[in-house]
């Protein structure tokens, strides 16, 4: 098993926090940029992503943007990748990965706090 597989196994072991949020899903179109495609419902989330139910099937590997509506704030245009899609009754249960490492989350930003934590991330113990 390579390190990538073990990281994936550890992600599944992380505690999921239950939530009930409205999620608007956007896909990139060849002409016209990002377009709204469906409204979903967030069920839970952990460090790496969000579990949602959607009336629309999205293939694993699809890159999307989501607007997350919590009671206190709205996060707009959050980048996500569909990592799983399973039929759940009349809807689909989607696993969305919002980031894999803190370096990916920080991107090219000048936020030194996140960059400092990103440098330490590999030293932190895995939560099993």
N, CA, C and O atoms as CSV, one atom per row, in Angstrom:
chain,resi,resn,atom,element,x,y,z
A,1,UNK,N,N,0.850,-1.172,0.000
A,1,UNK,CA,C,0.000,0.000,0.000
A,1,UNK,C,C,0.895,1.234,0.000
A,1,UNK,O,O,1.788,1.352,0.840
A,2,UNK,N,N,0.662,2.160,-0.942
A,2,UNK,CA,C,1.458,3.375,-0.965
A,2,UNK,C,C,0.874,4.418,-0.005
A,2,UNK,O,O,-0.216,4.230,0.536
A,3,UNK,N,N,1.601,5.507,0.198
A,3,UNK,CA,C,1.175,6.507,1.173
A,3,UNK,C,C,-0.141,7.164,0.782
A,3,UNK,O,O,-0.917,7.567,1.649
A,4,UNK,N,N,-0.396,7.274,-0.517
A,4,UNK,CA,C,-1.646,7.874,-0.962
A,4,UNK,C,C,-2.829,7.020,-0.521
A,4,UNK,O,O,-3.848,7.558,-0.086
A,5,UNK,N,N,-2.710,5.690,-0.625
A,5,UNK,CA,C,-3.798,4.813,-0.203
A,5,UNK,C,C,-4.019,4.897,1.291
A,5,UNK,O,O,-5.163,4.891,1.745
A,6,UNK,N,N,-2.951,4.975,2.063
A,6,UNK,CA,C,-3.121,5.048,3.504
A,6,UNK,C,C,-3.764,6.369,3.915
A,6,UNK,O,O,-4.540,6.403,4.870
A,7,UNK,N,N,-3.450,7.469,3.201
A,7,UNK,CA,C,-4.105,8.742,3.510
A,7,UNK,C,C,-5.597,8.644,3.250
A,7,UNK,O,O,-6.397,9.169,4.025
A,8,UNK,N,N,-5.978,7.984,2.178
A,8,UNK,CA,C,-7.396,7.826,1.876
A,8,UNK,C,C,-8.106,7.021,2.945
A,8,UNK,O,O,-9.235,7.342,3.317
A,9,UNK,N,N,-7.458,5.978,3.441
A,9,UNK,CA,C,-8.041,5.175,4.496
A,9,UNK,C,C,-8.211,5.998,5.762
A,9,UNK,O,O,-9.224,5.871,6.451
A,10,UNK,N,N,-7.236,6.838,6.076
A,10,UNK,CA,C,-7.333,7.676,7.264
A,10,UNK,C,C,-8.448,8.707,7.130
A,10,UNK,O,O,-9.110,9.026,8.117
A,11,UNK,N,N,-8.668,9.232,5.930
A,11,UNK,CA,C,-9.747,10.198,5.738
A,11,UNK,C,C,-11.078,9.588,6.101
A,11,UNK,O,O,-11.911,10.243,6.727
A,12,UNK,N,N,-11.293,8.344,5.718
A,12,UNK,CA,C,-12.570,7.709,6.008
A,12,UNK,C,C,-12.761,7.464,7.501
A,12,UNK,O,O,-13.895,7.339,7.963
A,13,UNK,N,N,-11.675,7.395,8.260
A,13,UNK,CA,C,-11.763,7.153,9.694
A,13,UNK,C,C,-12.010,8.421,10.491
A,13,UNK,O,O,-12.375,8.348,11.664
A,14,UNK,N,N,-11.817,9.594,9.873
A,14,UNK,CA,C,-12.019,10.841,10.595
A,14,UNK,C,C,-13.494,11.014,10.934
A,14,UNK,O,O,-14.374,10.638,10.160
A,15,UNK,N,N,-13.743,11.585,12.094
A,15,UNK,CA,C,-15.116,11.799,12.537
A,15,UNK,C,C,-15.856,12.709,11.568
A,15,UNK,O,O,-15.304,13.691,11.070
A,16,UNK,N,N,-17.093,12.373,11.313
A,16,UNK,CA,C,-17.941,13.213,10.482
A,16,UNK,C,C,-18.832,14.027,11.400
A,16,UNK,O,O,-19.373,13.508,12.377
A,17,UNK,N,N,-18.980,15.288,11.087
A,17,UNK,CA,C,-19.825,16.176,11.874
A,17,UNK,C,C,-21.128,16.359,11.112
A,17,UNK,O,O,-21.128,16.816,9.968
A,18,UNK,N,N,-22.229,16.005,11.744
A,18,UNK,CA,C,-23.535,16.123,11.096
A,18,UNK,C,C,-23.898,17.584,10.909
A,18,UNK,O,O,-23.582,18.429,11.747
A,19,UNK,N,N,-24.555,17.869,9.815
A,19,UNK,CA,C,-24.985,19.233,9.518
A,19,UNK,C,C,-26.205,19.172,8.609
A,19,UNK,O,O,-26.512,18.127,8.035
A,20,UNK,N,N,-26.881,20.272,8.484
A,20,UNK,CA,C,-27.987,20.402,7.539
A,20,UNK,C,C,-27.851,21.771,6.888
A,20,UNK,O,O,-28.309,22.778,7.426
A,21,UNK,N,N,-27.216,21.790,5.726
A,21,UNK,CA,C,-26.997,23.041,5.002
A,21,UNK,C,C,-27.499,22.902,3.577
A,21,UNK,O,O,-27.438,21.829,2.977
A,22,UNK,N,N,-27.988,23.991,3.061
A,22,UNK,CA,C,-28.319,24.062,1.640
A,22,UNK,C,C,-27.017,24.212,0.877
A,22,UNK,O,O,-26.119,24.940,1.299
A,23,UNK,N,N,-26.919,23.516,-0.256
A,23,UNK,CA,C,-25.727,23.563,-1.099
A,23,UNK,C,C,-26.169,23.789,-2.538
A,23,UNK,O,O,-26.926,22.992,-3.093
A,24,UNK,N,N,-25.700,24.869,-3.138
A,24,UNK,CA,C,-25.941,25.105,-4.558
A,24,UNK,C,C,-24.709,24.627,-5.319
A,24,UNK,O,O,-23.581,24.986,-4.981
A,25,UNK,N,N,-24.936,23.812,-6.355
A,25,UNK,CA,C,-23.852,23.187,-7.104
A,25,UNK,C,C,-23.734,23.843,-8.484
A,25,UNK,O,O,-24.732,24.062,-9.171
A,26,UNK,N,N,-22.491,24.152,-8.873
A,26,UNK,CA,C,-22.201,24.785,-10.160
A,26,UNK,C,C,-21.195,23.938,-10.940
A,26,UNK,O,O,-20.250,23.398,-10.366
A,27,UNK,N,N,-21.407,23.830,-12.244
A,27,UNK,CA,C,-20.452,23.146,-13.131
A,27,UNK,C,C,-19.977,24.121,-14.191
A,27,UNK,O,O,-20.681,25.058,-14.568
A,28,UNK,N,N,-18.769,23.874,-14.659
A,28,UNK,CA,C,-18.211,24.728,-15.706
A,28,UNK,C,C,-18.718,24.256,-17.062
A,28,UNK,O,O,-18.645,23.071,-17.389
A,29,UNK,N,N,-19.224,25.183,-17.832
A,29,UNK,CA,C,-19.705,24.886,-19.186
A,29,UNK,C,C,-18.683,25.385,-20.197
A,29,UNK,O,O,-17.970,26.358,-19.950
A,30,UNK,N,N,-18.622,24.720,-21.317
A,30,UNK,CA,C,-17.688,25.114,-22.366
A,30,UNK,C,C,-17.918,26.564,-22.778
A,30,UNK,O,O,-16.970,27.327,-22.960
A,31,UNK,N,N,-19.171,26.928,-22.921
A,31,UNK,CA,C,-19.534,28.305,-23.236
A,31,UNK,C,C,-20.352,28.848,-22.078
A,31,UNK,O,O,-21.374,28.264,-21.718
A,32,UNK,N,N,-19.929,29.932,-21.502
A,32,UNK,CA,C,-20.726,30.560,-20.457
A,32,UNK,C,C,-20.167,30.443,-19.056
A,32,UNK,O,O,-20.764,30.976,-18.120
A,33,UNK,N,N,-19.044,29.766,-18.874
A,33,UNK,CA,C,-18.427,29.693,-17.547
A,33,UNK,C,C,-19.200,28.811,-16.573
A,33,UNK,O,O,-19.812,27.822,-16.976
A,34,UNK,N,N,-19.170,29.168,-15.305
A,34,UNK,CA,C,-19.806,28.378,-14.241
A,34,UNK,C,C,-21.305,28.631,-14.223
A,34,UNK,O,O,-21.754,29.777,-14.207
A,35,UNK,N,N,-22.077,27.539,-14.227
A,35,UNK,CA,C,-23.541,27.626,-14.232
A,35,UNK,C,C,-24.124,26.774,-13.122
A,35,UNK,O,O,-23.623,25.690,-12.820
A,36,UNK,N,N,-25.197,27.281,-12.514
A,36,UNK,CA,C,-25.927,26.534,-11.509
A,36,UNK,C,C,-26.524,25.289,-12.153
A,36,UNK,O,O,-27.113,25.373,-13.231
A,37,UNK,N,N,-26.374,24.118,-11.497
A,37,UNK,CA,C,-26.949,22.893,-12.055
A,37,UNK,C,C,-27.957,22.227,-11.127
A,37,UNK,O,O,-28.909,21.609,-11.603
A,38,UNK,N,N,-27.771,22.338,-9.809
A,38,UNK,CA,C,-28.729,21.701,-8.904
A,38,UNK,C,C,-28.555,22.213,-7.485
A,38,UNK,O,O,-27.530,22.801,-7.141
A,39,UNK,N,N,-29.552,21.985,-6.684
A,39,UNK,CA,C,-29.489,22.297,-5.259
A,39,UNK,C,C,-29.403,20.966,-4.513
A,39,UNK,O,O,-30.150,20.030,-4.799
A,40,UNK,N,N,-28.490,20.901,-3.562
A,40,UNK,CA,C,-28.275,19.686,-2.777
A,40,UNK,C,C,-28.407,20.021,-1.294
A,40,UNK,O,O,-28.644,21.167,-0.912
A,41,UNK,N,N,-28.247,18.991,-0.476
A,41,UNK,CA,C,-28.333,19.169,0.978
A,41,UNK,C,C,-27.104,18.525,1.604
A,41,UNK,O,O,-26.842,17.340,1.396
A,42,UNK,N,N,-26.346,19.314,2.378
A,42,UNK,CA,C,-25.176,18.776,3.075
A,42,UNK,C,C,-25.649,17.955,4.265
A,42,UNK,O,O,-26.518,18.383,5.025
A,43,UNK,N,N,-25.068,16.774,4.415
A,43,UNK,CA,C,-25.428,15.889,5.518
A,43,UNK,C,C,-24.365,15.879,6.605
A,43,UNK,O,O,-24.682,15.884,7.794
A,44,UNK,N,N,-23.098,15.866,6.191
A,44,UNK,CA,C,-21.997,15.834,7.143
A,44,UNK,C,C,-20.728,16.338,6.477
A,44,UNK,O,O,-20.650,16.467,5.255
A,45,UNK,N,N,-19.740,16.619,7.309
A,45,UNK,CA,C,-18.454,17.059,6.783
A,45,UNK,C,C,-17.345,16.632,7.730
A,45,UNK,O,O,-17.588,16.345,8.902
A,46,UNK,N,N,-16.127,16.594,7.209
A,46,UNK,CA,C,-14.941,16.373,8.025
A,46,UNK,C,C,-13.838,17.267,7.481
A,46,UNK,O,O,-14.096,18.188,6.706
A,47,UNK,N,N,-12.624,16.993,7.888
A,47,UNK,CA,C,-11.497,17.846,7.522
A,47,UNK,C,C,-11.322,17.993,6.015
A,47,UNK,O,O,-10.882,19.045,5.551
A,48,UNK,N,N,-11.650,16.978,5.251
A,48,UNK,CA,C,-11.343,16.969,3.825
A,48,UNK,C,C,-12.505,17.303,2.905
A,48,UNK,O,O,-12.282,17.639,1.742
A,49,UNK,N,N,-13.728,17.222,3.384
A,49,UNK,CA,C,-14.813,17.465,2.456
A,49,UNK,C,C,-16.188,17.367,3.080
A,49,UNK,O,O,-16.359,17.460,4.296
A,50,UNK,N,N,-17.164,17.178,2.204
A,50,UNK,CA,C,-18.569,17.261,2.574
A,50,UNK,C,C,-19.328,16.093,1.959
A,50,UNK,O,O,-19.065,15.710,0.819
A,51,UNK,N,N,-20.257,15.531,2.702
A,51,UNK,CA,C,-21.182,14.531,2.174
A,51,UNK,C,C,-22.515,15.206,1.904
A,51,UNK,O,O,-23.081,15.836,2.797
A,52,UNK,N,N,-23.024,15.082,0.685
A,52,UNK,CA,C,-24.281,15.736,0.317
A,52,UNK,C,C,-25.216,14.743,-0.364
A,52,UNK,O,O,-24.776,13.721,-0.891
A,53,UNK,N,N,-26.509,15.056,-0.347
A,53,UNK,CA,C,-27.467,14.328,-1.179
A,53,UNK,C,C,-27.922,15.276,-2.275
A,53,UNK,O,O,-28.186,16.455,-2.037
A,54,UNK,N,N,-28.007,14.731,-3.482
A,54,UNK,CA,C,-28.320,15.535,-4.653
A,54,UNK,C,C,-29.314,14.789,-5.535
A,54,UNK,O,O,-29.237,13.566,-5.650
A,55,UNK,N,N,-30.244,15.505,-6.157
A,55,UNK,CA,C,-31.137,14.850,-7.111
A,55,UNK,C,C,-30.436,14.495,-8.418
A,55,UNK,O,O,-30.965,13.734,-9.228
A,56,UNK,N,N,-29.239,15.054,-8.618
A,56,UNK,CA,C,-28.498,14.853,-9.866
A,56,UNK,C,C,-27.257,14.003,-9.621
A,56,UNK,O,O,-26.549,14.191,-8.632
A,57,UNK,N,N,-27.002,13.072,-10.526
A,57,UNK,CA,C,-25.808,12.240,-10.458
A,57,UNK,C,C,-24.623,13.017,-11.035
A,57,UNK,O,O,-24.720,13.608,-12.111
A,58,UNK,N,N,-23.506,13.009,-10.305
A,58,UNK,CA,C,-22.270,13.612,-10.802
A,58,UNK,C,C,-21.180,12.558,-10.745
A,58,UNK,O,O,-21.031,11.872,-9.733
A,59,UNK,N,N,-20.429,12.424,-11.804
A,59,UNK,CA,C,-19.404,11.391,-11.891
A,59,UNK,C,C,-18.193,11.730,-11.024
A,59,UNK,O,O,-17.803,12.894,-10.925
A,60,UNK,N,N,-17.592,10.704,-10.391
A,60,UNK,CA,C,-16.348,10.943,-9.656
A,60,UNK,C,C,-15.296,11.567,-10.579
A,60,UNK,O,O,-15.169,11.186,-11.742
A,61,UNK,N,N,-14.557,12.516,-10.047
A,61,UNK,CA,C,-13.565,13.236,-10.830
A,61,UNK,C,C,-14.073,14.567,-11.355
A,61,UNK,O,O,-13.282,15.385,-11.823
A,62,UNK,N,N,-15.388,14.801,-11.288
A,62,UNK,CA,C,-15.966,16.055,-11.760
A,62,UNK,C,C,-15.566,17.198,-10.829
A,62,UNK,O,O,-15.707,17.089,-9.611
A,63,UNK,N,N,-15.071,18.284,-11.399
A,63,UNK,CA,C,-14.726,19.476,-10.620
A,63,UNK,C,C,-15.915,20.418,-10.631
A,63,UNK,O,O,-16.454,20.749,-11.687
A,64,UNK,N,N,-16.315,20.843,-9.447
A,64,UNK,CA,C,-17.480,21.715,-9.290
A,64,UNK,C,C,-17.134,22.862,-8.341
A,64,UNK,O,O,-16.066,22.885,-7.730
A,65,UNK,N,N,-18.049,23.793,-8.238
A,65,UNK,CA,C,-18.009,24.832,-7.213
A,65,UNK,C,C,-19.322,24.743,-6.457
A,65,UNK,O,O,-20.361,24.433,-7.040
A,66,UNK,N,N,-19.276,25.016,-5.152
A,66,UNK,CA,C,-20.491,24.962,-4.340
A,66,UNK,C,C,-20.621,26.229,-3.509
A,66,UNK,O,O,-19.628,26.816,-3.080
A,67,UNK,N,N,-21.866,26.639,-3.291
A,67,UNK,CA,C,-22.194,27.674,-2.317
A,67,UNK,C,C,-22.788,26.944,-1.121
A,67,UNK,O,O,-23.739,26.176,-1.268
A,68,UNK,N,N,-22.228,27.183,0.062
A,68,UNK,CA,C,-22.674,26.528,1.292
A,68,UNK,C,C,-23.418,27.542,2.157
A,68,UNK,O,O,-22.868,28.584,2.514
A,69,UNK,N,N,-24.663,27.235,2.491
A,69,UNK,CA,C,-25.500,28.144,3.269
A,69,UNK,C,C,-25.666,27.608,4.682
A,69,UNK,O,O,-26.469,26.706,4.918
A,70,UNK,N,N,-24.898,28.171,5.634
A,70,UNK,CA,C,-25.072,27.798,7.033
A,70,UNK,C,C,-25.954,28.858,7.683
A,70,UNK,O,O,-26.310,29.853,7.052
A,71,UNK,N,N,-26.303,28.639,8.945
A,71,UNK,CA,C,-27.173,29.605,9.618
A,71,UNK,C,C,-26.461,30.931,9.856
A,71,UNK,O,O,-27.116,31.972,9.909
A,72,UNK,N,N,-25.141,30.921,9.998
A,72,UNK,CA,C,-24.407,32.139,10.337
A,72,UNK,C,C,-23.743,32.810,9.147
A,72,UNK,O,O,-23.459,34.007,9.199
A,73,UNK,N,N,-23.487,32.057,8.063
A,73,UNK,CA,C,-22.780,32.659,6.933
A,73,UNK,C,C,-23.003,31.846,5.666
A,73,UNK,O,O,-23.533,30.736,5.696
A,74,UNK,N,N,-22.585,32.430,4.564
A,74,UNK,CA,C,-22.641,31.766,3.262
A,74,UNK,C,C,-21.228,31.735,2.699
A,74,UNK,O,O,-20.580,32.775,2.580
A,75,UNK,N,N,-20.751,30.549,2.355
A,75,UNK,CA,C,-19.455,30.412,1.678
A,75,UNK,C,C,-19.747,30.227,0.196
A,75,UNK,O,O,-20.440,29.286,-0.191
A,76,UNK,N,N,-19.231,31.104,-0.618
A,76,UNK,CA,C,-19.530,31.068,-2.052
A,76,UNK,C,C,-18.345,30.568,-2.861
A,76,UNK,O,O,-17.185,30.836,-2.546
A,77,UNK,N,N,-18.679,29.828,-3.922
A,77,UNK,CA,C,-17.706,29.380,-4.920
A,77,UNK,C,C,-16.554,28.586,-4.310
A,77,UNK,O,O,-15.389,28.831,-4.623
A,78,UNK,N,N,-16.884,27.638,-3.443
A,78,UNK,CA,C,-15.890,26.750,-2.844
A,78,UNK,C,C,-15.566,25.663,-3.868
A,78,UNK,O,O,-16.468,24.972,-4.342
A,79,UNK,N,N,-14.294,25.507,-4.212
A,79,UNK,CA,C,-13.883,24.469,-5.157
A,79,UNK,C,C,-14.040,23.103,-4.516
A,79,UNK,O,O,-13.723,22.919,-3.341
A,80,UNK,N,N,-14.530,22.147,-5.293
A,80,UNK,CA,C,-14.691,20.782,-4.797
A,80,UNK,C,C,-14.539,19.806,-5.954
A,80,UNK,O,O,-14.703,20.159,-7.121
A,81,UNK,N,N,-14.224,18.572,-5.595
A,81,UNK,CA,C,-14.138,17.484,-6.569
A,81,UNK,C,C,-15.028,16.350,-6.081
A,81,UNK,O,O,-14.994,15.989,-4.904
A,82,UNK,N,N,-15.817,15.793,-6.978
A,82,UNK,CA,C,-16.651,14.648,-6.631
A,82,UNK,C,C,-15.742,13.427,-6.539
A,82,UNK,O,O,-15.080,13.068,-7.513
A,83,UNK,N,N,-15.710,12.786,-5.365
A,83,UNK,CA,C,-14.870,11.602,-5.195
A,83,UNK,C,C,-15.690,10.322,-5.114
A,83,UNK,O,O,-15.153,9.229,-5.291
A,84,UNK,N,N,-16.998,10.450,-4.846
A,84,UNK,CA,C,-17.849,9.263,-4.847
A,84,UNK,C,C,-19.284,9.666,-5.158
A,84,UNK,O,O,-19.698,10.794,-4.892
A,85,UNK,N,N,-20.025,8.739,-5.717
A,85,UNK,CA,C,-21.430,8.965,-6.046
A,85,UNK,C,C,-22.150,7.631,-5.927
A,85,UNK,O,O,-21.853,6.689,-6.662
A,86,UNK,N,N,-23.103,7.553,-4.993
A,86,UNK,CA,C,-23.857,6.324,-4.775
A,86,UNK,C,C,-25.336,6.641,-4.757
A,86,UNK,O,O,-25.764,7.658,-4.212
A,87,UNK,N,N,-26.109,5.757,-5.358
A,87,UNK,CA,C,-27.563,5.917,-5.358
A,87,UNK,C,C,-28.073,5.766,-3.930
A,87,UNK,O,O,-27.683,4.834,-3.227
A,88,UNK,N,N,-28.943,6.675,-3.496
A,88,UNK,CA,C,-29.538,6.617,-2.156
A,88,UNK,C,C,-31.023,6.914,-2.295
A,88,UNK,O,O,-31.450,8.061,-2.160
A,89,UNK,N,N,-31.810,5.871,-2.567
A,89,UNK,CA,C,-33.251,6.059,-2.783
A,89,UNK,C,C,-33.500,6.825,-4.068
A,89,UNK,O,O,-33.064,6.414,-5.144
A,90,UNK,N,N,-34.205,7.943,-3.950
A,90,UNK,CA,C,-34.527,8.769,-5.113
A,90,UNK,C,C,-33.420,9.763,-5.463
A,90,UNK,O,O,-33.495,10.443,-6.486
A,91,UNK,N,N,-32.386,9.847,-4.611
A,91,UNK,CA,C,-31.312,10.826,-4.807
A,91,UNK,C,C,-29.958,10.112,-4.898
A,91,UNK,O,O,-29.891,8.885,-4.976
A,92,UNK,N,N,-28.902,10.896,-4.885
A,92,UNK,CA,C,-27.541,10.377,-4.916
A,92,UNK,C,C,-26.771,10.944,-3.723
A,92,UNK,O,O,-26.898,12.122,-3.389
A,93,UNK,N,N,-25.984,10.099,-3.100
A,93,UNK,CA,C,-25.095,10.539,-2.026
A,93,UNK,C,C,-23.739,10.829,-2.669
A,93,UNK,O,O,-23.105,9.930,-3.221
A,94,UNK,N,N,-23.298,12.086,-2.596
A,94,UNK,CA,C,-22.037,12.504,-3.193
A,94,UNK,C,C,-21.014,12.783,-2.101
A,94,UNK,O,O,-21.331,13.392,-1.080
A,95,UNK,N,N,-19.805,12.340,-2.322
A,95,UNK,CA,C,-18.687,12.706,-1.472
A,95,UNK,C,C,-17.884,13.765,-2.199
A,95,UNK,O,O,-17.381,13.524,-3.297
A,96,UNK,N,N,-17.763,14.937,-1.593
A,96,UNK,CA,C,-17.041,16.044,-2.204
A,96,UNK,C,C,-15.771,16.323,-1.418
A,96,UNK,O,O,-15.816,16.492,-0.200
A,97,UNK,N,N,-14.636,16.371,-2.111
A,97,UNK,CA,C,-13.362,16.716,-1.477
A,97,UNK,C,C,-13.102,18.187,-1.751
A,97,UNK,O,O,-13.037,18.611,-2.905
A,98,UNK,N,N,-12.955,18.962,-0.684
A,98,UNK,CA,C,-12.707,20.385,-0.854
A,98,UNK,C,C,-11.223,20.700,-0.871
A,98,UNK,O,O,-10.809,21.669,-1.507
A,99,UNK,N,N,-10.410,19.900,-0.182
A,99,UNK,CA,C,-8.960,20.006,-0.267
A,99,UNK,C,C,-8.339,18.760,0.335
A,99,UNK,O,O,-8.988,18.038,1.092
A,100,UNK,N,N,-7.090,18.509,-0.001
A,100,UNK,CA,C,-6.405,17.322,0.477
A,100,UNK,C,C,-5.300,17.665,1.469
A,100,UNK,O,O,-5.044,16.908,2.405
A,101,UNK,N,N,-4.653,18.798,1.267
A,101,UNK,CA,C,-3.605,19.239,2.183
A,101,UNK,C,C,-3.789,20.726,2.461
A,101,UNK,O,O,-4.467,21.427,1.710
A,102,UNK,N,N,-3.181,21.199,3.539
A,102,UNK,CA,C,-3.248,22.628,3.848
A,102,UNK,C,C,-2.550,23.457,2.781
A,102,UNK,O,O,-2.941,24.597,2.531
A,103,UNK,N,N,-1.514,22.897,2.146
A,103,UNK,CA,C,-0.832,23.626,1.069
A,103,UNK,C,C,-1.808,23.891,-0.076
A,103,UNK,O,O,-1.810,24.973,-0.664
A,104,UNK,N,N,-2.624,22.907,-0.381
A,104,UNK,CA,C,-3.618,23.070,-1.442
A,104,UNK,C,C,-4.646,24.118,-1.046
A,104,UNK,O,O,-5.066,24.919,-1.881
A,105,UNK,N,N,-5.057,24.123,0.218
A,105,UNK,CA,C,-6.032,25.094,0.700
A,105,UNK,C,C,-5.469,26.510,0.647
A,105,UNK,O,O,-6.164,27.441,0.240
A,106,UNK,N,N,-4.221,26.675,1.053
A,106,UNK,CA,C,-3.601,28.001,1.078
A,106,UNK,C,C,-3.375,28.547,-0.322
A,106,UNK,O,O,-3.486,29.752,-0.548
A,107,UNK,N,N,-3.059,27.664,-1.261
A,107,UNK,CA,C,-2.824,28.100,-2.633
A,107,UNK,C,C,-1.701,29.115,-2.693
A,107,UNK,O,O,-0.651,28.930,-2.079
A,108,UNK,N,N,-1.922,30.177,-3.428
A,108,UNK,CA,C,-0.908,31.222,-3.592
A,108,UNK,C,C,-1.154,32.407,-2.670
A,108,UNK,O,O,-0.576,33.475,-2.871
A,109,UNK,N,N,-2.000,32.236,-1.666
A,109,UNK,CA,C,-2.342,33.361,-0.802
A,109,UNK,C,C,-1.162,33.775,0.070
A,109,UNK,O,O,-0.203,33.025,0.249
A,110,UNK,N,N,-1.257,34.961,0.594
A,110,UNK,CA,C,-0.208,35.496,1.456
A,110,UNK,C,C,-0.541,35.252,2.933
A,110,UNK,O,O,0.090,35.853,3.803
A,111,UNK,N,N,-1.497,34.402,3.231
A,111,UNK,CA,C,-1.897,34.148,4.616
A,111,UNK,C,C,-0.835,33.302,5.292
A,111,UNK,O,O,-0.833,32.077,5.175
A,112,UNK,N,N,0.054,33.956,5.991
A,112,UNK,CA,C,1.210,33.255,6.545
A,112,UNK,C,C,0.829,32.205,7.585
A,112,UNK,O,O,1.555,31.224,7.747
A,113,UNK,N,N,-0.288,32.379,8.295
A,113,UNK,CA,C,-0.676,31.393,9.303
A,113,UNK,C,C,-0.943,30.034,8.659
A,113,UNK,O,O,-0.498,29.009,9.175
A,114,UNK,N,N,-1.650,30.016,7.561
A,114,UNK,CA,C,-1.950,28.756,6.882
A,114,UNK,C,C,-0.670,28.172,6.287
A,114,UNK,O,O,-0.461,26.960,6.346
A,115,UNK,N,N,0.170,29.000,5.725
A,115,UNK,CA,C,1.434,28.506,5.165
A,115,UNK,C,C,2.299,27.881,6.257
A,115,UNK,O,O,2.948,26.863,6.017
A,116,UNK,N,N,2.317,28.471,7.449
A,116,UNK,CA,C,3.091,27.932,8.568
A,116,UNK,C,C,2.535,26.556,8.963
A,116,UNK,O,O,3.293,25.604,9.149
A,117,UNK,N,N,1.215,26.463,9.086
A,117,UNK,CA,C,0.608,25.173,9.431
A,117,UNK,C,C,0.837,24.136,8.336
A,117,UNK,O,O,1.057,22.961,8.631
A,118,UNK,N,N,0.786,24.560,7.083
A,118,UNK,CA,C,0.993,23.632,5.974
A,118,UNK,C,C,2.377,23.000,6.048
A,118,UNK,O,O,2.539,21.822,5.731
A,119,UNK,N,N,3.370,23.773,6.463
A,119,UNK,CA,C,4.715,23.234,6.599
A,119,UNK,C,C,4.836,22.210,7.716
A,119,UNK,O,O,5.716,21.350,7.680
A,120,UNK,N,N,3.962,22.298,8.701
A,120,UNK,CA,C,3.989,21.385,9.838
A,120,UNK,C,C,3.066,20.184,9.668
A,120,UNK,O,O,3.135,19.241,10.455
A,121,UNK,N,N,2.210,20.202,8.659
A,121,UNK,CA,C,1.149,19.201,8.524
A,121,UNK,C,C,1.680,17.769,8.528
A,121,UNK,O,O,1.081,16.893,9.151
A,122,UNK,N,N,2.786,17.521,7.848
A,122,UNK,CA,C,3.306,16.159,7.773
A,122,UNK,C,C,3.828,15.653,9.119
A,122,UNK,O,O,3.974,14.447,9.315
A,123,UNK,N,N,4.108,16.573,10.044
A,123,UNK,CA,C,4.587,16.202,11.368
A,123,UNK,C,C,3.455,15.870,12.333
A,123,UNK,O,O,3.675,15.236,13.366
A,124,UNK,N,N,2.239,16.304,11.989
A,124,UNK,CA,C,1.106,16.073,12.873
A,124,UNK,C,C,0.701,14.604,12.838
A,124,UNK,O,O,0.757,13.973,11.783
A,125,UNK,N,N,0.291,14.049,13.992
A,125,UNK,CA,C,-0.124,12.640,13.994
A,125,UNK,C,C,-1.438,12.461,13.264
A,125,UNK,O,O,-2.302,13.338,13.295
A,126,UNK,N,N,-1.588,11.309,12.600
A,126,UNK,CA,C,-2.853,10.976,11.941
A,126,UNK,C,C,-3.858,10.585,13.000
A,126,UNK,O,O,-3.532,9.896,13.966
A,127,UNK,N,N,-5.090,11.036,12.806
A,127,UNK,CA,C,-6.155,10.644,13.716
A,127,UNK,C,C,-6.784,9.379,13.185
A,127,UNK,O,O,-7.350,9.380,12.092
A,128,UNK,N,N,-6.697,8.305,13.936
A,128,UNK,CA,C,-7.245,7.030,13.486
A,128,UNK,C,C,-8.565,6.725,14.136
A,128,UNK,O,O,-9.161,5.683,13.863
